[in-house]
Amino acid sequence: MAIETKFNQTPKKFKLPKVKHRKFLIFGGLALLIFIAVTITNAMPLQVNVIALHPKDFSKGFTEEGEVMAAQEWPIFNPVEGKLQSLKVQNGDSVKKGQVLLEMNISDFKYQLEGLKAQLQSLEGQRLENDKSPDQAQIAQQTLLIQLAEKDVQTEGQNLTRMKALYDAGTIARVQYEEAERTFEKAKNLLEQQKLGLQLIYEQHQTSQGTELYYSNQKKAVQAQIDQLEDKINKAAVVAPQDGIIKDLSLKEGNVIPQGQQILTVFTNEGYKLESFVLASDALDIKVGSPVQVIQATSSGDKSFAGTVDAVAISAIERVSPLGLKENRVKVTILLSEDSPKVVLGSNVDVKFTTLEVPNQLMVPKTALFPYQEGEAVWLIREGKAKIQPVKKGLENDSQVTIEEGLMEGDLILQDPNLKELKEGKSLKETL
C-alpha cells in the first residue's frame, strides 16, 4: 500500500525565475557584450592619415589681382580741337609707323590763315607808305587783331584747364601739360603785343623810329599766329608712332573732340605685361626682377605661368577696394614670360607674389597643430602608438608652419588631430 502511494504522486513542474531576475540576466548579458565590443575596438588600431616630414623650401607671399596689358603701347591724344573729319582705322587694325590714322577738319584754320597772311601783307604796305597820321582804318584793324588775340587767349586758357585735368588724372605726360602752359603764355604775350600795337598807332606820328617799331612788332605778332595755325594744320593728320595694332577707339566721324583727349591706342602684339596694385605695406617686400606666379581662370580650369616684376612705383595712390574701402596702393608692373599662353587684353588674372623663401625647412600644415599646455603640439606615431609631441613654431604662411623644435626628418604626424578615439597610447595604422 505504501508502494502504490509513492508511484501515484505527480512529479513537481520546473519553474522559471521571477521577472526581475530575468531583467537582471538580460542587462548583464548586454553589458558583457558591450564590454567585449569596447575591448575589441580599443584593441584594434585606428586608421589615420599621416604626413612624413622631409625638408622642403618654405615660401611666403600674397595674391593680388592684375590686369593684362600690351607690353608696349602708345596712347594717342587729339592734337587740335575740332571735328573728326576722316577716320582711317578701326579697332584691331594693323598699322605701320607713319600711317595716317585720322584727320581733323582744318577748314576754319585755313580761313584764319588766309586772313592773317593778308594782314601781314597789309602791314608791309602800310610800313612802306609810312603814314604818320593813323586813320580809323588802322585803329579798326588793330582792334580786330586784339579781338582775335583775346579769343586765342580764351581758347588756350580753356585748353590749359583741360590739359591740367588730364595731367592730374594721370592720362597725359607732364611734357604735354607744360606745352599747353607755354602755348597759353604765348597767346597772352601776343595779346599784349596787339594792345601795344594799338598804343603805337596813336603814338607813331611822334617819331619815325616808333612807327618802324610798331610795324615790326605787328608783323612779328601776325607771323606768330600764322606759325601757330600752320602747326595746327600739320598736326591735324594723326599718324601712327610705331608699327602696331589699334585699340581703345570709340570715336566716329563727325565727333567734336577737345584738344588733349585720348582718342585711341597703338600697341604691339609682341608680349604682354600686367599691372597690379598692391597694399603699400606689401610693396616694401617686392623687388624688381623677382619672379611671380600668374594664374588665369579658363573654362577648362586654371592655367599657371611665370612673370617677372619689371617696375614698382615710388609712391602710392588712393584706390577704392571692391568693399568700398579707401586704400593706399602701389602700382607694380609685371612682364610675362615669352612662353606664356594666349591672354586677352584687359582681362584680370591672379598674381602670386613671393616675399620670402627659406630652403630646407621642416613644415607641417596649420591644421595639424592643436593647443597643448602653454603652447602647441602635434600627434605623431611612435612605435605604432599615438603620442602628443609639443613643438616650437617658426615661420608661417597661409597654410603651413615651419617647426624649429620638437620634430625631426622622417617623423610621421597625423593630418587630423581631432579624430574620435584618438588618445595617447592608441594603436594607429597609418596611411600616407
C-alpha positions in Angstrom: 0.0 0.0 0.0 2.8 2.3 0.8 4.4 1.5 -2.5 1.3 2.5 -4.5 1.2 5.8 -2.8 4.8 6.6 -3.9 4.1 5.8 -7.6 0.9 7.7 -7.8 2.4 11.1 -6.8 2.5 13.8 -9.5 6.1 15.0 -10.2 6.9 18.7 -9.5 6.9 21.1 -12.5 10.1 23.2 -13.5 9.6 26.9 -12.6 11.2 29.9 -14.4 12.9 32.6 -12.4 10.9 35.6 -11.5 10.6 38.6 -13.9 13.1 40.9 -12.1 15.7 38.1 -12.2 15.2 37.8 -16.0 15.8 41.5 -16.5 19.0 41.3 -14.5 20.2 38.4 -16.6 19.4 40.3 -19.9 21.1 43.6 -18.8 24.1 41.7 -17.6 24.4 39.9 -20.9 24.2 43.2 -22.8 26.8 44.8 -20.6 29.1 41.9 -21.2 28.6 42.2 -24.9 29.3 46.0 -24.8 32.4 45.3 -22.7 33.6 42.8 -25.2 32.9 45.1 -28.1 34.7 48.0 -26.5 37.7 45.8 -25.6 37.9 44.6 -29.2 37.5 48.2 -30.6 40.2 49.5 -28.3 42.5 46.7 -29.3 42.0 47.4 -33.0 44.4 50.0 -34.5 42.9 53.4 -35.6 43.2 54.1 -39.3 44.8 57.6 -39.7 46.2 59.7 -42.5 49.8 60.8 -41.8 52.4 63.1 -43.2 56.0 62.0 -43.4 58.3 65.0 -42.6 61.0 65.9 -45.1 62.8 69.2 -45.5 61.2 71.5 -48.1 61.6 75.0 -49.3 59.4 77.4 -47.4 57.8 80.4 -49.2 55.6 83.2 -48.1 53.7 85.8 -50.1 50.3 87.1 -51.1 47.9 87.2 -54.0 46.6 90.3 -55.8 44.5 90.9 -58.9 46.3 92.1 -62.1 45.1 93.4 -65.4 46.6 92.2 -68.7 48.1 94.9 -70.9 50.3 95.0 -74.0 54.0 95.0 -73.2 54.4 98.2 -75.3 51.6 100.7 -76.2 51.3 104.3 -77.2 48.2 106.3 -76.3 47.3 108.9 -79.0 45.9 112.2 -77.9 44.0 114.7 -80.1 46.5 117.4 -81.1 43.9 120.1 -82.1 40.4 120.9 -81.1 37.7 120.4 -83.8 35.6 118.0 -85.7 36.8 114.5 -86.7 36.6 114.6 -90.5 38.1 111.2 -91.6 38.7 108.0 -89.6 41.1 105.7 -91.4 41.3 102.7 -88.9 39.2 100.6 -86.6 39.9 98.6 -83.5 42.1 95.5 -84.3 43.6 97.0 -87.5 47.3 96.6 -88.0 49.2 99.8 -88.8 52.7 100.9 -89.9 54.7 103.7 -88.4 53.8 107.0 -90.1 50.5 105.7 -91.4 47.6 108.2 -91.2 45.1 107.2 -88.6 42.6 110.0 -88.7 42.3 113.6 -89.9 40.7 116.6 -88.2 38.7 119.2 -90.1 41.0 122.2 -90.8 38.8 124.4 -92.9 38.5 127.0 -90.1 42.3 127.0 -89.7 42.7 127.7 -93.4 40.3 130.6 -93.4 42.1 132.1 -90.4 45.5 131.5 -92.0 44.5 133.3 -95.2 43.2 136.3 -93.2 46.5 136.5 -91.2 48.6 136.4 -94.4 46.5 139.2 -95.8 47.1 141.2 -92.6 50.8 140.6 -92.9 50.9 142.0 -96.5 48.7 144.9 -95.4 51.2 145.8 -92.7 54.1 145.7 -95.1 52.2 148.1 -97.4 51.4 150.4 -94.5 55.0 150.4 -93.4 56.1 151.4 -96.9 53.6 154.2 -97.1 54.8 155.4 -93.7 51.7 157.4 -92.9 52.4 159.1 -89.6 48.8 160.0 -89.2 46.9 156.9 -88.0 43.5 156.7 -89.5 40.3 155.0 -88.4 41.0 152.0 -90.6 44.3 151.2 -88.8 42.6 151.5 -85.5 39.8 149.2 -86.6 42.2 146.7 -87.9 44.3 146.7 -84.8 41.2 146.4 -82.7 40.3 143.3 -84.7 43.7 141.9 -84.1 43.2 142.4 -80.4 39.9 140.7 -80.5 41.4 137.7 -82.3 44.2 137.6 -79.8 41.7 137.7 -76.9 39.9 134.8 -78.5 43.1 132.9 -78.7 43.9 133.6 -75.1 40.4 132.4 -74.1 40.8 129.2 -76.2 44.3 128.4 -74.9 43.1 129.1 -71.4 40.3 126.6 -71.8 42.7 124.1 -73.3 45.1 124.5 -70.4 42.3 123.8 -68.0 41.5 120.6 -69.8 45.2 119.5 -70.0 45.6 120.2 -66.3 42.6 117.9 -65.5 44.1 115.2 -67.8 47.5 115.6 -66.1 46.1 115.4 -62.6 44.2 112.2 -63.7 47.5 110.8 -64.9 46.3 110.3 -68.5 48.9 112.6 -70.2 52.6 113.2 -69.6 53.9 116.3 -67.8 55.6 117.5 -71.0 52.2 117.8 -72.7 50.8 119.8 -69.8 53.9 122.1 -69.9 53.5 122.6 -73.7 49.9 123.8 -73.0 51.2 126.2 -70.4 53.7 127.6 -72.8 51.1 128.0 -75.6 48.8 129.8 -73.2 51.6 132.2 -72.1 52.5 132.7 -75.8 48.9 133.7 -76.5 48.8 136.1 -73.6 52.1 137.7 -74.9 50.6 138.0 -78.3 47.6 139.8 -76.8 49.8 142.2 -75.0 51.7 142.9 -78.2 48.4 143.6 -80.0 47.4 146.1 -77.3 50.9 147.6 -77.6 50.3 147.9 -81.3 47.2 149.8 -80.8 49.0 152.1 -78.4 51.7 152.6 -81.0 49.2 153.6 -83.6 48.4 156.6 -81.6 52.0 157.3 -80.9 53.5 156.6 -84.3 53.2 160.2 -85.5 55.6 161.4 -82.8 58.7 159.8 -84.3 59.6 157.7 -87.4 61.5 155.3 -85.1 58.4 154.5 -83.2 56.5 153.9 -86.4 59.1 151.4 -87.6 59.0 149.6 -84.3 55.2 149.4 -84.5 55.2 147.7 -87.9 58.0 145.4 -86.8 56.1 144.2 -83.8 52.9 143.9 -85.7 54.5 141.7 -88.3 56.0 139.5 -85.6 52.7 139.2 -83.9 50.9 138.2 -87.1 53.6 135.9 -88.1 53.5 134.1 -84.7 49.7 133.5 -85.3 50.5 132.2 -88.8 53.1 129.8 -87.4 50.6 128.6 -84.7 47.9 127.9 -87.3 50.3 126.1 -89.7 51.4 123.9 -86.8 47.8 123.0 -86.0 47.2 122.2 -89.7 50.2 120.0 -89.8 49.1 118.1 -86.7 45.5 117.6 -87.9 46.6 114.4 -89.7 47.4 112.0 -86.8 49.9 109.3 -87.7 50.9 106.0 -86.0 54.1 106.5 -83.9 55.1 102.8 -84.3 54.1 99.6 -86.0 51.2 98.0 -84.1 47.5 97.3 -83.6 44.7 99.7 -82.9 42.6 99.5 -79.7 40.6 101.8 -77.4 39.0 103.6 -80.4 35.4 104.7 -79.7 35.0 107.8 -81.9 33.0 108.3 -85.1 33.4 110.7 -88.0 31.8 114.0 -87.1 32.5 113.8 -83.4 33.7 117.1 -82.0 36.9 116.4 -79.9 38.6 118.7 -77.5 42.4 119.1 -77.7 44.3 116.7 -75.4 41.6 114.0 -75.3 42.9 110.4 -75.8 41.4 109.1 -79.0 43.0 105.6 -79.4 46.0 103.4 -78.5 48.5 101.7 -80.7 50.1 98.6 -79.2 52.5 95.9 -80.2 51.3 92.3 -80.3 54.7 91.0 -79.0 54.4 90.1 -75.4 52.2 91.2 -72.5 52.6 92.9 -69.2 50.4 93.1 -66.1 49.6 96.0 -63.8 48.7 95.1 -60.2 48.0 97.5 -57.3 49.3 96.1 -54.0 49.0 97.5 -50.5 51.7 100.0 -49.6 52.8 97.8 -46.7 53.3 94.7 -49.0 55.1 96.8 -51.7 58.1 97.1 -49.4 58.8 93.4 -49.9 58.6 93.4 -53.7 61.8 93.7 -55.6 62.4 94.4 -59.3 63.4 91.2 -61.0 61.6 88.9 -58.5 59.6 86.1 -60.1 55.8 85.9 -59.7 53.2 83.2 -60.5 50.3 84.2 -62.7 47.0 82.3 -62.5 44.4 82.6 -65.3 40.9 81.2 -64.9 39.6 79.5 -68.1 36.6 77.3 -68.9 38.9 74.2 -68.8 40.5 75.1 -65.4 43.1 77.4 -64.0 46.3 77.9 -66.0 49.6 79.0 -64.3 52.5 80.7 -65.9 55.5 82.8 -64.9 56.2 86.5 -64.8 58.9 88.9 -63.5 58.5 92.2 -61.6 59.5 94.9 -64.0 58.8 98.1 -62.0 57.5 99.2 -58.6 56.1 102.7 -58.4 57.9 105.0 -56.0 54.7 106.4 -54.5 51.2 105.0 -53.5 47.9 106.3 -54.8 44.5 106.0 -53.2 42.2 103.4 -54.6 38.8 102.1 -53.6 38.6 98.3 -52.8 35.7 96.1 -54.0 34.3 96.5 -50.5 34.3 100.3 -50.9 37.3 100.9 -48.6 39.9 103.5 -49.4 43.4 102.0 -49.5 46.8 103.3 -50.4 48.2 101.0 -53.1 51.3 100.9 -55.2 51.4 100.0 -58.9 53.5 97.0 -59.8 54.3 96.3 -63.4 55.0 92.6 -64.3 56.4 91.3 -67.6 55.1 87.8 -68.7 57.5 85.1 -69.9 57.7 84.6 -73.7 56.2 81.2 -73.5 53.1 82.4 -71.7 49.7 81.2 -73.1 47.5 83.5 -75.0 45.7 86.0 -72.9 43.0 88.6 -73.5 44.0 92.3 -73.2 42.0 93.9 -70.4 41.2 90.7 -68.6 42.0 90.1 -64.9 44.3 87.4 -63.5 45.6 86.5 -60.1 49.2 87.3 -59.3 51.0 85.4 -56.5 53.9 87.4 -55.1 56.7 85.6 -53.2 58.2 87.8 -50.5 60.2 85.3 -48.5 61.9 82.0 -49.4 63.8 79.8 -46.9 65.3 76.4 -48.1 65.3 73.1 -46.2 62.6 73.6 -43.6 60.5 71.0 -41.7 56.9 72.1 -42.2 53.5 70.9 -41.1 50.0 72.1 -42.1 48.5 74.6 -39.7 45.5 72.2 -39.4 47.8 69.5 -37.8 48.5 71.7 -34.8 46.4 71.9 -31.7 46.7 73.9 -28.4 48.6 72.0 -25.7 49.6 73.3 -22.3 51.1 76.7 -22.9 52.0 76.1 -26.5 51.0 73.9 -29.4 51.6 70.3 -30.3 51.0 67.6 -33.0 50.0 64.0 -32.9 52.7 61.7 -34.1 53.3 57.9 -34.3 55.9 56.3 -32.1 56.2 52.5 -32.4 52.7 52.3 -33.8 51.2 54.3 -30.9 49.7 57.8 -30.8 51.9 60.3 -28.9 51.4 64.0 -28.3 54.5 65.9 -29.3 54.9 69.6 -28.2 56.6 71.8 -30.9 58.0 75.2 -31.3 56.7 77.1 -34.3 58.8 79.2 -36.7 57.8 81.0 -39.9 54.2 80.9 -41.1 52.3 81.4 -44.4 48.7 80.9 -45.2 48.7 77.1 -44.9 51.9 75.9 -43.3 54.2 76.4 -40.3 57.9 75.7 -40.0 58.9 73.7 -36.9 62.0 74.8 -35.0 61.9 72.3 -32.2 60.1 69.0 -31.4 60.2 67.2 -34.7 62.8 65.6 -37.0 63.0 64.4 -40.5 61.1 61.1 -41.1 58.6 61.7 -38.3 55.0 60.7 -39.1 52.4 63.2 -37.9 48.6 62.9 -38.1 46.9 65.2 -40.5 43.7 65.4 -38.4 44.3 65.9 -34.7 40.6 65.8 -33.9 39.8 62.1 -34.6 37.4 60.3 -32.3 39.0 57.6 -30.1 42.4 59.3 -30.5 44.4 59.3 -27.3 47.9 58.7 -26.2 49.0 55.1 -26.5 46.2 54.3 -29.0 47.4 51.9 -31.7 47.4 53.5 -35.1 47.6 52.3 -38.6 49.0 55.0 -40.9 48.0 55.9 -44.5 50.4 58.1 -46.3 
